[in-house]
Amino acid sequence: MRATVLHGPGDIRLEQRPDPTITAPTDAVVRIAASCVCGSDLWPYRGIESISQPIPMGHEYVGVVDAVGSDVRKIKPGQFVVGSFFASDNTCEICRAGYQSSCLQREYMGNLGAQAELLRVPLADGTLVATPEVPDEDLIPSLLMASDVLGTGWFGAASADIRPGKSVVVVGDGAVGLFAVLAARRFGAERIIVMSRHADRQKLALAHGATEVVTERGDDGVARIRDLTDGLGVHSAVEAVGTQESMLQAIRSTRPSGHVGFVGAPHGVTLSGHELFYSHVHLHGGPAPVRRFLPELIDLIFSRSIDPSKIVDLTLPLDQVAEAYSAMHERRAVKAVLLP
Amino acid sequence: MRATVLHGPGDIRLEQRPDPTITAPTDAVVRIAASCVCGSDLWPYRGIESISQPIPMGHEYVGVVDAVGSDVRKIKPGQFVVGSFFASDNTCEICRAGYQSSCLQREYMGNLGAQAELLRVPLADGTLVATPEVPDEDLIPSLLMASDVLGTGWFGAASADIRPGKSVVVVGDGAVGLFAVLAARRFGAERIIVMSRHADRQKLALAHGATEVVTERGDDGVARIRDLTDGLGVHSAVEAVGTQESMLQAIRSTRPSGHVGFVGAPHGVTLSGHELFYSHVHLHGGPAPVRRFLPELIDLIFSRSIDPSKIVDLTLPLDQVAEAYSAMHERRAVKAVLLP
């Protein structure tokens, strides 16, 4: 099959690799209907995360089950499925608490490489959720968003304890930030402030339910948020970038008693215990347990209550994967989808 | 009046100072019935927090209202009152959210010096809670504990989201840690593990409701907690020390999805965003909004449902304040009470 492999910074290639097979009785093999490039794929692509050998890429996927192992009970060949970017058994105590991305048996799907024609999915019964029927073609990009960025936005909003009538700031205008805006709206927030400097993304944020845009950053950004909230700061902040600046922006924009949900994978972030202590904020986040939200998100998409495909602004065949990375890297695309 | 002043590391003195007077119409002056030495007083006493000039000391107090300003409506002269270590108006939006120690008008009581005969209390109607009647003498030490350490233990337990049937670790066996144990028991925790190496404090912790004692520290301590919890870690941890080691111990002892409440004022603590992210814990804490808990704590003490005076193992007249500090510093006393 054809599969995407990163060889070094900026060196992304589509290659022939052996077809994946069932290696454990709980595995499934999925024929990919669509995959995509994630903001987090750019960390190694840009060389910020270094790699010691060529690695398969991609962890967002939807497709049709091709084969299942002998212990797979619920998932059947022929079903259309959405999976999350961590494989999880969905039965251990941590999964039952809703933290499937910390499952005792978790496996990172990126190591298996979803930007390909076929994908082996471990713990298929726990990891995959079948859609009620084979979806209309136009729903496929939306379902694909549920595999990571939509679920991550949802987890960010849940971690920030967003509630009806309250104020929210979203730091980050990438796919996850935009979906945190969408989630904040669904959760009933009254004011949803997005921090963004890019006209196209501001527009998307407003289309997803943002009520205000703040273009300032750092201390100026914080001052602006405080101005907008009677000097108090917001009730909830979602951090969807992962840098030191964005993290501090989220914490400092939040009032004492407020909640900061952080879902941008931190790179070089260190927090002062002293500052956190006196901030009086609640802090929670981590790799999103997307599996927790999949059934709800699939329902919302199938009932056409939400349309996460709005953010997809580039769709390419798999053999143009290098161009998809390049467009994401250069911010020419918010979200690039790959079709096999 | 006589009042306690710190002149430099280890140099604590009882001195004659002018009697405090009403300076704002919202002030009260309280004749101190009892005050005490707090673990946090030891940071400047030990020179870990440096001071640039002699400072008044003490922020835990109970006593009888001596005088009130013209705008004080609820608090009356002659009432026996308990106050918290931050003055707060109890009416601003932050106070109404239960975070009186981040009140928009807050004032740190330590700057006014409660280890004295008289104390000016700003924002008296917001800060002070009158007891239902003048308490029996034996209840005074317990009410004094409510002024800070008991309320701080309570906030630690609330921040750690301690729930019936769950497991808890308390890092720290000082007054706050011991009261976090007491709170954990009241909140219905099933397993309450205290980390302690001191026989006398282990005994107190068991008397307050601890079910297990762990003597190991650092990585060994974490490994022991994981051993005791099927490798998962506890549901809730209360950090009641404020050092880097104790903070990491609390975070690393907690399972993904769990809650860490941190109430030890951090000194030199820095946290890795990466570690926090992958820990999947909830983190919350800060200077305890003791005022939130005072009515409940006073009720529990008056109904003799709890007896926080158990931890008081040294009672001295105010003019022996230097010995009280020395005993706390050398860990000869868990909690030293000063009587005027």
Chai-1 contact restraints between the chains, C-beta under 6 A:
chainA,res_idxA,chainB,res_idxB,connection_type,confidence,min_distance_angstrom,max_distance_angstrom,comment,restraint_id
A,I94,B,P256,contact,1.0,0.0,6.0,A-B,restraint_1
A,A97,B,S257,contact,1.0,0.0,6.0,A-B,restraint_2
A,Y99,B,P256,contact,1.0,0.0,6.0,A-B,restraint_3
A,Y99,B,S257,contact,1.0,0.0,6.0,A-B,restraint_4
A,Y99,B,H280,contact,1.0,0.0,6.0,A-B,restraint_5
A,S102,B,P256,contact,1.0,0.0,6.0,A-B,restraint_6
A,S102,B,H280,contact,1.0,0.0,6.0,A-B,restraint_7
A,P256,B,I94,contact,1.0,0.0,6.0,A-B,restraint_8
A,P256,B,Y99,contact,1.0,0.0,6.0,A-B,restraint_9
A,P256,B,S102,contact,1.0,0.0,6.0,A-B,restraint_10
A,S257,B,A97,contact,1.0,0.0,6.0,A-B,restraint_11
A,S257,B,Y99,contact,1.0,0.0,6.0,A-B,restraint_12
A,P266,B,G273,contact,1.0,0.0,6.0,A-B,restraint_13
A,P266,B,H274,contact,1.0,0.0,6.0,A-B,restraint_14
A,P266,B,F277,contact,1.0,0.0,6.0,A-B,restraint_15
A,V269,B,G273,contact,1.0,0.0,6.0,A-B,restraint_16
A,T270,B,T270,contact,1.0,0.0,6.0,A-B,restraint_17
A,L271,B,L271,contact,1.0,0.0,6.0,A-B,restraint_18
A,G273,B,P266,contact,1.0,0.0,6.0,A-B,restraint_19
A,G273,B,V269,contact,1.0,0.0,6.0,A-B,restraint_20
A,H274,B,P266,contact,1.0,0.0,6.0,A-B,restraint_21
A,F277,B,P266,contact,1.0,0.0,6.0,A-B,restraint_22
A,F277,B,G286,contact,1.0,0.0,6.0,A-B,restraint_23
A,H280,B,Y99,contact,1.0,0.0,6.0,A-B,restraint_24
A,H280,B,S102,contact,1.0,0.0,6.0,A-B,restraint_25
A,H280,B,G286,contact,1.0,0.0,6.0,A-B,restraint_26
A,H282,B,H284,contact,1.0,0.0,6.0,A-B,restraint_27
A,L283,B,L283,contact,1.0,0.0,6.0,A-B,restraint_28
A,H284,B,H282,contact,1.0,0.0,6.0,A-B,restraint_29
A,G286,B,F277,contact,1.0,0.0,6.0,A-B,restraint_30
A,G286,B,H280,contact,1.0,0.0,6.0,A-B,restraint_31
